[in-house]
């Protein structure tokens, strides 16, 4: 299976400690900057669909803006419900663009 990296955002548009939702190929992803390193997970919270790109982040965990479930950006594991993780995606920065691997 081939994998492709796709531009999702200007790196400078997501400063450290911030994240946002991006739409790529009809799907939504949450991209977060943790101390200059970019992480990507599914945007859709597995609880009731909250937008994880619009949540808050502390110590590499994103908290859903609706009911506060926390998701580890490296593993996708949910601290409140380990049986309900989100998928994680590899990222890289090329020419100032954050790319995710699909
Ligand atoms: S929708 Fe995310 S915690 Fe409820």
Boltz pocket constraint, residues with backbone or C-beta under 6 A from the ligand:
constraints:
  - pocket:
      binder: B
      contacts: [[A, 45], [A, 46], [A, 47], [A, 48], [A, 49], [A, 50], [A, 64], [A, 65], [A, 66], [A, 67], [A, 68], [A, 69]]
      max_distance: 6.0
